[in-house]
Amino acid sequence: MSAVMLLTAGALVALCYDLFRSLRKAYPGHPRWLVHIQDGTFLVISIILLVIVFCFVDFGRIRWYSFALVISGIFIYFLAISPWFGKIITFLLGIPGKIFKIFYKFILKK
């Protein structure tokens, strides 16, 4: 049970990274300060998630195999799920920007 939870935690950290990466792909040209804020947000979310999982799984004790399982979950996510999930999320995150461009081009320009 604990191994599955640690693998899942690794996959969730990778999913969070994929969301931030897809956001950057959907809206290119981020200012540098916004990229730093996104990186900091990812770091805080990942740390909170891993601390909660480590406390729940092993009562706060961190063992070497815990990190090995989290890293394995990250690799499994990036090999199995990320190739198609990243494209879907990038497309879905880009829809509001495309709608705004159409709205701006045809309605506000007139």
N, C-alpha and C positions, 0 to 999 in steps of 0.2 A: 504494500500500500504506500509506504513512504517513498519507494523508488518511483512509482507512478506519479506521485505528487511532485517530486523534484523534477522529473522529466517534463511534466506539464508546466511547472514554473519556468523552466528554461524555454519552453515553446512560447509561453506568454510574454516573456521578455523579448524574444525574437519577433513576436507579432507586434509588440509595441514599437520596436525599432522599424519594422516594416511599415507601420502606419506613418511614422515620422518621415521615413524615406519616400513613401508614396506622396505625402503632402508636399515635399520639396520637388518631386518630379511633376506633380500636377500644377504647381505654381512656381515656375522657375524665376530667378531673379530676386531671391530673398535678400534683404539687407543683411550684412554680416552680424549685426547685433541680434536680429531675430533668429538666426541660425544658432547663436550661442544660447539664447533663451530656450529654444527647442531642445538642444543638447542637454542643458541643465534639467529641463523638465523630464526628459527621458531618463536621466540618471536618477533623479529623485523617485520617479515612479518605479523604476527597476529595483532600487534599494528597498523601498517600502514593501514591494511585492515579495522580494526574497527574504526580508526579515520576518514578515508574517508567515511565510511558508516554513522557514527554519524553526520558528517558535512553535508552530503547529505540529510539524512532523517530528522533530527531535528535541522538543522542549528547549530550544535556543542553543543547543550544542551543535557546533559546526564541525563536521568531519570531512576528511579529504574526499571521500566518495560522494558526499553531498555536492561538492563543486563539480566533480566528474559527471554526476548525473544531470546537473543543471546545464553544463556545457554540452553534454550529449543531446539533451532536449533541444538546445539551440541549433545544433548541427542537423538533427532530424527535421526540425521545422524548415531550415533553409534548403535542405535537399528535397524534401517531399512536398511541402505546402507553398513555400514562398514563390516559386516560379509563376504559378497561376494566380495566387492570391494577391501578389503585389500588383499585377496588371489590372485585376478587377478593382482593387481599392484605389489605384491611381485614376482609373476611369471614373469611378463614383465620386472621388474627391474633386475631380476636374469639372464635373457637371455644373455646379453653381457658378464657377468662373466663366464657363461658356455661355450660360444663360445671361450672366451680367454683361458679357461682351455683346451679345445679340441685343439685349435691352438698351445698352448704351449706344450701339451703332445705329439702330433703326429708330429709336424713340427719342433719345436725348439729343441726337445730332440734328434733328429736324427743326 
